[in-house]
Amino acid sequence: MKAKMPNLNPIIRLLESEDIPHMAEAFERLGWNKPASQYERYYMEQISNLRDVYAAFIENTFAGYLTICWSSPYPPFRAAKIPEIVDFNVLPQFRRQGIGTALMDKAESEIAKISSVAGIGVGMDPDYGAAQRLYALRGYVPDGRGLHYKDLPIRYGDTIVVDDSLALYLTKKLR
């Protein structure tokens, strides 16, 4: 059985432009397609109050992030004015150390200031297994609309591709 690492008390703060190269480099080392341009767009959306980006640091080292879309790209959340936690990543070497929990705590705290409900989508392939468990343990439940691909509903009999665009959407009552 793998022992849980001690909580490292991450620093969680809003994205700053100086963080972008470090974030992009960290994901490039992993072979993940998360270029600097993605974070530059997120930063501009943050300045425009469309999205908040919370980054986690351990001893000044980037460890992970998540974003909150204040107007969700998922139509049912957008219609109900449910902010959505989107693009949640903790670097592998920092997992199981309380960083994801700290990021989620911060996101839920910020969302609770304007909404009684938080939304999140989770991928359906095994790479998302840890996230699926985390969200269930935190009290997120399916929104009852079934699977979606690129934010569009999957209908019975549809043939779909299983990739990062296949998601089940979940909600949590915050207050």
KEVOFI-989738 format. One line per 8 residues: number of its first residue (from 1); their letters; for each residue x, y, z of N, C-alpha, C. Coordinates in Angstrom, 1 decimal, padded with zeros to 4 digits. Atoms other than C-alpha are relative to their C-alpha. Last residue first. Layout:
! KEVOFI-989738
NUM) a) X:Y:Z:X:Y:Z:X:Y:Z  ...
! end
This chain:
! KEVOFI-989738
175) rlkktlyl) 000.6:-000.7:-001.2:-024.2:026.4:001.1:-001.5:-000.2:-000.1  -001.0:-000.6:-000.8:-021.8:024.7:-001.4:-000.6:000.6:001.3  000.6:-001.1:-000.7:-024.1:022.3:-003.2:001.0:000.5:001.0  -000.1:000.1:-001.4:-022.0:020.2:-005.5:-000.7:001.2:000.6  000.2:-001.3:-000.8:-022.4:019.6:-009.2:000.1:-000.4:001.5  000.3:000.2:-001.4:-021.1:017.0:-011.7:-000.3:001.4:000.7  000.1:-001.2:-000.8:-020.8:016.8:-015.4:-000.6:-000.2:001.3  001.2:000.0:-000.8:-019.7:013.6:-017.1:000.1:001.2:000.8
167) alsddvvi) 000.1:-000.4:-001.4:-017.1:014.1:-019.8:-001.4:-000.3:000.6  001.1:000.8:-000.5:-015.8:013.0:-023.2:-000.1:000.2:001.5  001.2:-000.7:000.2:-013.6:015.8:-024.6:-001.3:-000.7:000.5  000.2:-001.0:-001.1:-010.4:014.4:-023.1:-001.3:000.8:-000.2  -001.2:-000.8:-000.1:-010.7:011.3:-025.4:-000.3:001.0:001.1  -000.3:-000.2:-001.4:-013.1:008.4:-025.9:001.3:000.8:000.1  -001.5:000.1:-000.2:-014.4:008.9:-029.4:000.2:000.2:001.5  -000.8:-001.2:-000.5:-018.2:008.5:-029.8:001.5:-000.5:000.1
159) tdgyripl) -001.4:000.4:000.0:-020.7:006.4:-031.7:000.9:001.1:000.4  -001.1:-000.8:000.6:-024.2:007.4:-030.8:001.3:-000.7:000.1  -000.4:000.5:001.4:-026.7:004.6:-030.1:001.1:000.8:-000.6  000.0:001.5:000.1:-028.4:006.4:-027.1:000.3:-000.4:-001.5  001.3:000.7:000.0:-027.6:010.1:-027.3:000.2:-001.5:-000.2  -000.1:001.2:000.8:-024.5:011.9:-026.2:-001.3:-000.7:000.1  000.4:001.3:-000.5:-025.1:015.4:-025.1:000.2:-001.1:-000.9  001.2:000.4:000.6:-022.9:018.3:-026.4:-000.5:-001.4:000.5
151) dkyhlgrg) 001.2:-000.7:-000.6:-020.3:019.9:-024.2:-001.3:-000.3:-000.6  -000.2:-001.4:000.3:-017.4:018.6:-026.4:-001.3:000.8:000.4  -001.2:000.0:000.8:-018.8:015.1:-025.9:000.1:001.4:-000.5  -000.1:-001.1:001.0:-021.3:014.8:-023.1:001.3:-000.1:-000.7  -001.3:-000.4:000.6:-022.3:011.9:-020.9:-000.1:001.0:-001.0  -000.8:001.0:000.7:-025.5:011.8:-018.9:001.3:000.5:-000.6  000.2:-000.2:001.4:-027.8:014.7:-018.0:000.8:-000.9:-000.9  001.1:000.8:000.5:-028.3:013.8:-014.4:-000.3:000.2:-001.5
143) dpvygrla) 001.1:-001.0:000.2:-026.1:016.5:-012.9:-001.2:-000.7:-000.6  000.4:-000.3:001.4:-023.8:013.8:-011.6:-001.2:000.9:-000.1  000.9:001.0:000.5:-022.8:014.2:-007.9:-000.4:000.3:-001.5  000.6:-000.3:001.4:-020.0:016.1:-006.3:-000.8:-001.2:-000.5  001.4:-000.3:000.0:-019.6:015.5:-002.5:-000.6:000.4:-001.4  000.3:-001.4:-000.4:-015.9:015.9:-002.0:-001.4:000.3:-000.1  -000.3:-000.2:-001.4:-015.4:012.1:-002.0:-000.3:001.4:000.5  001.0:000.7:-000.7:-017.1:011.9:-005.4:000.2:000.2:001.5
135) ylrqaagy) 001.2:-000.7:000.1:-014.9:014.6:-006.8:-001.1:-000.7:000.8  -000.1:-001.3:-000.8:-011.7:013.0:-005.5:-001.4:000.7:000.0  000.1:000.4:-001.4:-012.8:009.5:-006.9:000.1:001.3:000.9  001.3:000.5:-000.2:-013.4:010.8:-010.4:-000.3:-000.3:001.5  000.9:-001.2:000.0:-010.2:012.9:-010.3:-001.5:-000.5:000.3  -000.2:-000.7:-001.2:-008.2:009.8:-009.4:-000.9:001.2:000.2  000.5:000.8:-001.1:-009.8:007.8:-012.2:000.2:000.7:001.3  000.8:-000.9:-000.9:-009.3:010.5:-014.8:-000.5:-000.7:001.2
127) dpdmgvgi) -000.9:-001.0:-000.4:-006.5:008.6:-016.7:-000.7:001.0:001.0  -000.7:000.3:-001.3:-008.9:005.7:-016.7:000.9:001.0:000.5  -001.0:001.1:000.2:-011.1:007.3:-019.4:000.8:-000.2:001.3  000.5:001.3:-000.2:-014.3:009.2:-018.6:001.0:-001.1:-000.2  -000.2:001.0:001.1:-013.2:012.7:-018.1:-000.4:-001.4:000.3  -001.1:000.9:-000.2:-014.7:014.9:-015.4:000.1:-001.0:-001.2  000.1:001.2:000.9:-016.8:018.0:-015.6:001.2:-000.9:000.2  -001.3:000.5:000.5:-017.2:020.4:-012.7:-000.3:-001.1:-001.0
119) gavssika) 000.1:001.1:001.0:-020.0:022.5:-011.3:001.4:-000.4:-000.4  -001.2:000.0:000.9:-020.2:024.6:-008.1:-000.2:-001.2:-001.0  -000.3:001.3:000.7:-023.6:025.4:-006.5:001.3:000.2:-000.8  000.2:001.1:-001.0:-024.7:028.1:-003.9:000.4:-001.4:-000.6  000.9:001.1:000.4:-023.2:030.8:-006.1:-000.1:-001.1:001.1  001.0:-000.5:001.0:-021.5:034.2:-005.7:-001.1:-001.1:-000.4  000.3:-001.4:-000.2:-019.2:033.9:-002.7:-001.1:000.5:-000.9  001.0:-000.1:-001.0:-019.5:030.1:-002.8:-000.3:001.5:000.3
111) ieseakdm) 001.3:000.2:000.6:-017.5:030.1:-006.0:-001.1:000.3:000.9  000.3:-001.1:000.9:-014.5:031.6:-004.3:-001.3:-000.1:-000.6  000.2:-001.2:-000.8:-014.6:029.1:-001.4:-000.3:001.2:-000.9  001.4:000.1:-000.6:-015.2:026.2:-003.8:-000.3:001.2:000.9  001.0:-000.2:001.0:-012.1:027.2:-005.8:-001.4:000.0:000.5  -000.1:-001.4:000.5:-009.9:027.6:-002.8:-001.1:000.3:-001.0  000.6:-000.8:-001.1:-011.0:024.2:-001.3:000.0:001.5:-000.4  001.4:000.2:000.0:-010.4:022.6:-004.7:-000.7:000.8:001.1
103) latgigqr) 000.5:-000.7:001.2:-006.9:024.0:-004.9:-001.5:-000.1:-000.1  -000.1:-001.4:-000.3:-006.1:022.9:-001.3:-000.6:000.8:-001.2  001.0:-000.3:-001.0:-007.5:019.4:-002.0:000.1:001.5:000.3  001.3:000.0:000.7:-005.4:019.1:-005.2:-001.1:000.5:001.0  000.0:-001.2:000.9:-002.3:020.2:-003.2:-001.3:000.1:-000.8  000.9:-001.0:-000.4:-002.9:017.8:-000.3:-000.1:001.2:-000.9  -000.7:-000.7:-001.0:000.2:015.6:-000.9:-000.9:001.2:000.5  000.2:000.7:-001.3:-001.3:012.8:-002.9:000.7:000.7:001.1
95) rfqplvnf) 001.3:000.6:-000.3:000.1:014.3:-006.1:000.0:-000.7:001.3  000.7:-000.7:-001.1:003.1:016.6:-006.2:-001.3:-000.6:000.4  -000.9:000.1:-001.2:005.4:014.5:-008.4:-000.6:000.7:001.2  -000.1:001.3:-000.6:002.5:014.0:-010.9:000.9:-000.1:001.3  -001.1:000.7:000.6:001.9:017.7:-011.5:000.2:-001.3:000.8  -001.1:000.0:-001.0:-001.5:018.7:-010.2:001.1:-000.8:-000.7  -001.2:000.9:000.2:-004.0:019.6:-012.9:000.9:000.2:001.2  -000.6:000.2:-001.3:-007.6:021.0:-012.9:001.2:-001.0:-000.1
87) dviepika) -001.5:000.2:000.2:-008.7:022.3:-016.3:000.7:000.0:001.4  -000.5:000.6:001.2:-012.2:023.6:-015.4:001.5:-000.1:000.0  -001.4:000.2:-000.2:-014.1:024.4:-012.2:000.4:-000.8:-001.3  -000.6:001.3:000.2:-017.5:025.6:-013.4:001.5:000.0:000.2  -001.4:-000.1:000.4:-019.6:028.5:-012.2:000.6:-001.4:-000.1  -000.9:000.8:-000.9:-023.3:027.7:-012.1:001.4:000.1:-000.5  -001.0:-000.9:-000.6:-025.4:030.5:-013.7:000.9:-000.8:001.0  000.4:000.0:-001.5:-028.3:028.0:-014.4:001.0:000.9:000.8
79) arfppyps) 001.4:-000.5:-000.1:-028.1:028.7:-018.2:-000.4:000.1:001.5  000.0:-001.4:000.4:-024.2:028.5:-018.1:-001.5:000.5:000.2  -000.6:-000.8:-001.1:-024.3:025.2:-016.1:-000.2:001.5:-000.4  000.9:000.0:-001.2:-026.8:023.7:-018.6:000.6:000.8:001.2  001.3:-000.8:000.0:-024.8:025.0:-021.6:-000.9:-000.1:001.2  001.0:001.1:000.0:-021.3:023.7:-020.6:-001.4:000.7:000.1  000.2:000.4:001.4:-018.9:026.6:-021.6:-001.1:-001.1:-000.1  -000.5:001.3:000.4:-019.4:027.9:-018.0:-000.2:-000.2:-001.5
71) swcitlyg) 001.1:000.4:000.9:-019.8:031.5:-017.3:000.4:-001.2:-000.7  001.2:-000.7:-000.7:-017.6:032.2:-014.2:-001.2:-000.2:-000.9  000.7:-000.7:001.1:-015.1:029.7:-015.6:-001.2:000.6:000.7  001.5:-000.1:-000.1:-013.0:028.7:-012.6:-000.5:000.8:-001.1  000.7:-001.3:000.4:-009.5:027.5:-013.3:-001.4:-000.1:000.4  001.4:000.2:000.5:-007.2:024.9:-011.7:-000.5:001.4:-000.4  000.9:-001.2:000.2:-003.5:024.8:-011.0:-001.4:-000.6:-000.3  001.2:000.3:000.6:-000.5:022.6:-010.1:-000.9:001.2:-000.1
63) aftneifa) 000.4:001.4:-000.3:002.9:022.3:-008.5:-001.3:-000.4:-000.6  001.3:000.2:000.5:004.9:025.4:-009.5:-000.4:-001.5:000.2  000.0:000.9:001.2:008.0:025.6:-007.3:-001.4:-000.2:-000.4  -000.2:-000.8:001.2:008.3:028.6:-004.9:000.1:-000.8:-001.3  -001.4:-000.6:000.0:008.6:026.3:-001.9:000.4:000.7:-001.3  -000.7:000.6:-001.1:005.5:024.4:-003.0:001.4:000.6:000.0  -001.4:000.0:-000.1:003.3:026.4:-005.3:000.5:-000.6:001.3  -000.5:000.5:-001.2:-000.3:026.1:-006.4:001.5:-000.1:-000.1
55) ayvdrlns) -001.2:000.8:000.1:-001.9:028.2:-009.1:000.5:-000.4:001.4  -000.7:000.2:-001.2:-005.4:029.5:-009.2:001.1:-000.9:-000.1  -000.9:001.1:000.1:-006.8:030.8:-012.5:000.8:000.0:001.3  -001.1:-000.2:-001.0:-009.9:032.9:-012.4:000.9:-001.2:-000.1  -000.6:001.2:-000.6:-012.0:033.1:-015.5:000.9:000.4:001.1  000.7:001.1:000.6:-014.2:035.7:-017.3:000.4:-001.3:000.7  000.9:000.5:-000.9:-013.1:038.6:-015.2:-000.9:-001.1:-000.5  001.4:-000.4:000.4:-011.4:040.3:-018.1:-001.1:-000.5:000.9
47) iqemyyre) 000.0:-001.5:000.0:-008.0:040.1:-016.4:-001.4:000.5:-000.4  000.0:-000.4:-001.4:-008.7:036.4:-015.8:000.0:001.5:000.1  001.4:000.2:-000.4:-009.6:035.9:-019.5:-000.1:000.4:001.5  000.8:-001.1:000.6:-006.2:037.5:-020.4:-001.5:-000.1:000.4  -000.3:-001.2:-000.7:-004.5:035.1:-018.0:-000.8:001.2:-000.5  000.6:000.1:-001.3:-006.3:032.1:-019.4:000.3:001.3:000.8  001.4:-000.2:000.2:-005.3:033.1:-022.9:-000.7:000.0:001.3  000.1:-001.4:000.3:-001.6:033.5:-021.8:-001.5:000.3:-000.3
39) yqsapknw) 000.0:-000.7:-001.2:-002.0:030.1:-020.1:-000.1:001.5:-000.2  001.2:000.4:-000.8:-003.1:028.4:-023.3:-000.1:000.9:001.3  001.1:-000.8:000.6:-000.4:030.3:-025.3:-001.3:-000.3:000.7  000.0:-001.3:-000.6:002.3:028.9:-023.0:-001.2:000.8:-000.5  -001.0:-001.0:000.3:001.6:025.4:-024.3:-000.3:001.4:000.7  000.5:-001.2:-000.8:-000.3:022.7:-022.5:001.0:001.1:-000.3  000.2:-001.1:000.9:000.1:019.6:-024.8:-000.7:001.1:000.8  001.4:-000.4:000.1:001.5:017.2:-022.2:-000.1:001.2:-000.9
31) glrefaea) 000.5:000.4:001.3:004.9:015.6:-022.8:-001.4:000.3:-000.2  000.8:001.2:-000.1:005.7:015.6:-019.1:-000.5:-000.5:-001.3  -000.8:001.0:-000.4:008.6:018.1:-019.6:-000.8:-001.4:000.2  -000.7:000.5:001.1:006.2:020.2:-021.6:001.0:-001.1:000.4  000.8:001.0:000.8:003.9:020.3:-018.7:000.7:-000.5:-001.2  000.3:001.1:-000.8:006.5:021.9:-016.4:-000.8:-001.1:-000.8  -001.2:000.8:-000.1:007.7:024.2:-019.1:-000.2:-001.3:000.8  -000.1:000.6:001.4:004.2:025.6:-019.8:001.2:-001.0:000.0
23) mhpidese) 001.1:000.9:000.1:003.8:026.3:-016.0:000.1:-000.8:-001.4  -000.3:001.1:-000.9:007.2:027.9:-015.6:-001.1:-001.1:-000.1  -001.1:000.8:000.5:006.7:030.1:-018.7:000.3:-001.2:000.8  000.3:000.7:001.3:003.3:031.2:-017.5:001.1:-000.8:-000.5  000.1:001.4:-000.2:004.1:032.1:-013.9:-000.1:-000.8:-001.3  -001.4:000.6:-000.2:005.5:035.6:-014.7:-000.1:-001.5:000.2  -000.6:000.2:001.3:002.0:036.6:-016.0:001.4:-000.7:000.1  -000.7:-001.2:000.4:000.5:036.0:-012.5:000.7:-000.3:-001.4
15) llriipnl) -001.0:000.0:001.0:-002.1:033.4:-011.8:000.6:001.3:-000.2  000.4:-000.2:001.3:-004.1:033.8:-008.6:001.2:000.0:-001.0  000.3:-001.4:000.4:-002.8:032.3:-005.5:-000.4:000.1:-001.4  000.9:000.0:001.1:-002.4:029.0:-003.6:-000.3:001.5:-000.3  000.4:-001.4:000.2:000.7:028.5:-001.5:-000.9:000.0:-001.2  -000.2:-000.8:001.2:000.9:024.8:-000.7:-000.4:001.5:000.1  000.5:-001.4:-000.2:001.0:023.5:002.9:000.3:000.8:-001.2  -001.1:-000.9:000.1:003.2:020.4:002.3:-000.5:001.5:000.1
7) npmkakm) 000.5:-001.2:000.6:000.7:017.8:003.5:001.1:001.1:000.0  000.5:-001.1:-000.9:002.6:014.7:004.3:-000.5:001.2:-000.8  -001.1:-001.0:-000.3:002.9:012.0:001.6:-000.6:001.0:001.0  000.3:-001.4:000.4:000.3:009.2:001.7:001.1:000.9:000.5  000.2:-000.9:-001.1:001.9:005.7:001.9:-000.4:001.4:-000.5  -000.8:-001.2:000.1:001.4:003.4:-001.0:-000.4:000.9:001.1  000.8:-001.2:000.0:000.0:000.0:000.0:000.9:001.2:000.0
! end
